[in-house]
């Protein structure tokens, strides 16, 4: 569970940096949504590190942030295919890792 939570926090860090990497800082709503969700994802991932079981609120939060990451590129109508698929893939990976954490019953 620890390795998965660290990976989820790294995906959140990527989400925070994505507006600068892909140049959409001029869209204030997209910029702040990316930063806010990234910080929430990182905080929830570190919070889940302190839990001994996976069926906890922090893992549900990371699941929701992963869902946000997976669908946002399609909602924003992103033209850059690299940005679209990287964002969607990391969102899906976050969802899968969160589901794996949710199924954890004891400390690894």
SVG drawing of the C-alpha trace seen along z (x, -y; Angstrom):
<svg xmlns="http://www.w3.org/2000/svg" viewBox="-16 -34 23 42">
<polyline fill="none" stroke="black" stroke-width="0.4" points="0.0,0.0 2.9,-2.4 4.4,-2.1 1.0,-2.7 0.4,-5.8 3.7,-7.2 3.0,-6.7 -0.4,-8.4 1.3,-11.4 3.8,-11.6 0.9,-11.7 -0.6,-14.6 2.7,-16.4 2.6,-15.9 -1.0,-17.4 0.3,-20.5 3.1,-21.0 1.0,-20.2 -0.2,-23.7 3.4,-24.9 4.6,-21.8 1.8,-22.0 1.3,-25.8 -2.3,-26.2 -1.6,-28.7 -3.6,-31.4 -6.8,-29.4 -7.2,-30.5 -9.9,-27.9 -7.9,-25.0 -4.7,-26.2 -6.3,-26.4 -8.3,-23.2 -5.1,-21.4 -3.2,-22.8 -6.1,-22.2 -6.8,-18.7 -3.0,-17.9 -2.6,-19.2 -5.7,-17.2 -4.4,-14.1 -1.0,-14.5 -2.5,-15.2 -4.8,-12.2 -2.0,-9.9 0.2,-10.8 -2.8,-10.5 -3.4,-7.0 0.2,-6.1 -0.6,-6.6 -3.6,-4.1 -3.1,-0.4 -6.1,0.7 -7.1,-0.4 -10.8,-0.9 -10.4,-4.4 -11.5,-8.0 -8.1,-9.0 -8.2,-6.2 -11.7,-7.2 -10.4,-10.8 -7.5,-9.6 -10.0,-7.6 -12.1,-10.7 -9.0,-12.8 -8.0,-10.0 -11.4,-10.2 -11.0,-13.9 -7.6,-13.4 -9.0,-10.8 -12.0,-12.8 -10.8,-16.4 -8.7,-16.2 -11.8,-15.2 -14.0,-17.9 -11.5,-20.7 -11.3,-19.7 -7.6,-19.5 -6.1,-19.5 -2.6,-18.3 -2.9,-14.6 0.2,-14.0 -1.3,-16.1 -4.7,-14.4 -3.4,-10.8 -0.8,-11.4 -3.5,-13.0 -6.0,-10.3 -3.5,-7.5 -2.3,-8.9 -5.9,-9.3 -6.7,-5.7 -3.5,-4.5 -4.5,-6.6 -7.9,-4.9 -6.4,-1.4 -3.9,-2.1 -6.6,-3.5 -8.8,-0.5 -5.8,1.7 -5.3,-0.3 -9.0,0.0 -8.7,3.7 -5.8,3.8 -6.8,5.3 -3.5,5.2 -0.3,3.2 2.2,4.3"/>
</svg>
